[in-house]
Amino acid sequence: MIICPKCKLKLNKVNNAYKCSNNHNYDIAKSGYLNLLLSRLNAGDTKEMLVARDCFLKQGFYLPIVKEVASRLPDNHPLVVDCGCGTGYYTDHLAQMIPGEYIGVDISKIAIDFAAKKNKNVLYLVASNHSLPLADSSSDVLLNIFAPYSDSEFARILTKKGKLIIVSANNNHLQELKTLIYDTPHTNTDKLYFLPSFKLISEDILEYKLLLTQNDLINLFKMTPYYYKTKPSDFEKLLVVDHLEVTASFFIREYQKQN
C-alpha cells in the first residue's frame, strides 16, 4: 500500500521504521507520522495558520462538512486517503464515524505532527499530492478538502470503482467577513477542476450561517490565504467587532474514474 518515494517499491514496517527491499529507510516520528517527502524544505501552511485553523475547527463550525462527507463514504471498510489533510480534523472525525482504514497526507510536517497526535489509528504521511507514496489502485476513496489536487496521481492510486470527493468554497463563502474587511470585497469564482481522468457524478451545495465571536473571526481569517495579503489597517477592522454572522457555503462534488 505505502511505497518508497525513491524507488516506488513497497514499504514494510520494521520496528520503528518503514523499509523497502532496496533498504531505503524512513523512521517513524515520535508522534507517529511518517515523513516521505524527499524535499527537506519547509512547505505548506505556517504554524500560525495551523494553530488558528485548529482552534477554529475545534469549535465545530465545519462539522456539517464532516457529516456530509461521511454520508458519501461506503460501508464496506474502505481505504480512505485524505489528500491535503492539514491538521487532520476531517480525517480524525471520519475515522471515528465510518469503519475503515484511513491515511492522511499533507506536505506540511507541522500540520501532520498536529494530526498524528489526534488519532493513532490513522496513518499520517508527509508527502505531496503531486507525488503520493501509495501503490497503484490501492485506495477506495480519496478526499480533497480545500487542498491542491492532481488528476494523474489521484487516478493512479484510486481503484477502478473508487470515488473522489472534493469540497471547495462556493461563490458567497464568507462574503460578510470580506465585506467587513475590504473596501472592494472579492467574490469567489467557482474553481474549475481539470480532471480529465474523472467524470462528475454528483454536485451539491452545503450552505448555512455561522454566528462568530471576534476571536472566532480572527482564527477564521488567519487560516485563509487572505491573511498574508491583507494590510494591517484592514485586519484591524476585526478588532472592533464583537460578533458577526457569516455565510458558510461549499460545493461537495463526487467523481469516478473514466473507463
DAUR-V742190 format. One line per field, one symbol per residue. ss: DSSP state (H for helix, E for strand, C for the rest). psi: psi as a letter, one per 20 degrees, with the letter a starting at -180 (. if undefined). burial: b if it has 24 or more other C-alpha atoms within 12 Angstrom, else e. A space follows every 10 residues. Layout:
ss = ???
psi = ???
burial = ???
This chain:
ss = CEECCCCCCE CEEECCEEEC CCCCEEEECC CCCEECCCCC CCCCCCHHHH HHHHHHHCCC CCHHHHHHHH CCCCCCCEEE EEECCCCCHH HHHHHHHCCE EEEEEECCHH HHHHHHCCCC CCEEEECECC ECCECCCCEE EEEEECCCCC HHHHHHHEEE EEEEEEEEEC CCCCHHHHHH HCCCCCCCCC CCCCCCCEEE EEEEEEEEEE EEEHHHHHHH HHCCCCHHHC CHHHHHHHHH CCEEEEEEEE EEEEEEECC
psi = gpqpigijrp pqpodkrpqr ijkppoqprh iirpokohpj qpraqrhggh gggggghhij hjhhgghggh iiqqkkmrop poolicjjgg ggghhihopa pppppqiohg ghggghigoi ipopporqii mplqqpliph pppnolrqro gggghgiqrg jrppppprpr gjpkhhghhg gqhnqppqqp popnmiiqpp iqpqpoprqp oprggggggg hhjqihgijp qhhghihhij pgrppqpppq poqpqqqq.
burial = bbbbbeeeeb beeeeeebbe eeebbbebee bbbbbbbeee eeebbbeebb bbbbbbbeee bbbbbbebbb ebbbeeebbb bbbbbbbbbb bbbbbeebeb bbbbbbbbbb bbbbbbebbb bbbbbbbbbb bbbbbbebbb bbbbbbbbbb bebbbbbbbe ebbbbbbbbb ebbbbbbbeb bbeeeeeeee eeeeeeebbe eeeebbbeeb ebeeebbbbb bbbbeebeee eeebbeebee eeebbbbbbb bbbbbbbee
